[in-house]
Amino acid sequence: MKIKFLGTAAAEGFPAVFCNCEYCNKARELGGKNIRTRSQSLIDNKILIDFPSDTYAHFLSNGIKGHEIEYLFITHPHADHLSTDDLYMRQGAFAHNMKAPILKVYGSKSSIEKIPKYYKNISLNSIDLYETVKFDGYEITALPARHMARGVSVIYIIKGDKTILYAHDTGYLFDEVLDYFKNNKVYFDMITLDCTNGVIPITDEGGHMGFDNLKRLLKKLEELGAIDGKTIKYFNHFSHNINPLQEELEKVAVTMGAKISYDGLEVEV
C-alpha cells in the first residue's frame, strides 16, 4: 500500500491565508516542506481521504488524474475537510471521458448530507460507527473521533495488504476505540495521527492532540499490541499557531519514534 500526503495543515493552512505572524512569514521565506495546504491523502491512487478546497491544486501539483479516482472517504463535514463545490464539476460539460464513471463517496450521515443530492456521477453512502465497507480487496472501518458530536466526525482503519490508522481531527482516542483495537486484535503497519496543537497543551477531552497527548497515546497503543517498533508512525494536521516548520517538528517527533508528514510525501507501507 502507498499513502500520499497531499495536504498536512489545519483549516487555516500554513502559512495561514490571512496571517502576518512571525511563524507564517518564516514559512513563506523558507518555502519547501514548510508550505502546508489543507488536510487530504490518497491511498494507492484509488482512495481519496477528504475533499478540501485545495483538492484541485493537489491534483495539479501531484499529477493526479481526478477522473480515475473511484472512492472518496470523508472524515467530517468541516469545510477544510469537505468543500463540495468542485464535486459539482463531475458532470456534463465539465467532465468528459472519465475512467471512473461514478465517484463513490462515504462518510457519516452528517457529512453525506452536506453534499447536494442533485450532483451527478456521484454515489452518496453514509456509514455507521464500526461499520466496515469492503471493496476491491480493501476494508475500511469508521470509528468515532473526539472532534464533533458523536458519529459526525470519524477516523478510519484502512486495510488492504497492510493496515493503516488514519486519525486526523480527533482528540485522544475514546476508550471504546482503544477497546475495539484490543478486542479485535488490530495491528497497524502505519498510523498517521492528529498533531494540531503541537507543543500547546490541550486536554484529552479536546478535539485535537498535541505532542503530550500523542506520547501517551503511542504508549497505550503499544501496550495494546496495536503498534510496535515496526509500525510506521507519522504526525499530521498542524496549526500555524504551533510554528509547524518541518525541521522544528522533526526535532520533537524523532524523540517519540515518529516522523512528520509534509505536502507531497509518499510513503510505502
Secondary structure, 3 states (H helix, E strand, C coil): CEEEEEECECCCCECCCCCCCHHHHHHHHHCHHHCECECEEEECCCEEECECCCHHHHHHHHCCCHHHCCEEECCCCCCCCECCHHHHHCCHHHCCCCCCCCEEEEECHHHHHCCCCCCCCEEEEECCCCCEEEECCEEEEEEECCCCCCCCCEEEEEECCCEEEEECCCCCCCHHHHHHHHHCCCCCCEEEEECCCECCCCCCCCCCCEHHHHHHHHHHHHHHCCCCCCCEEEEECECHHHCCCHHHHHHHHHHHCCEECCCCCEEEC
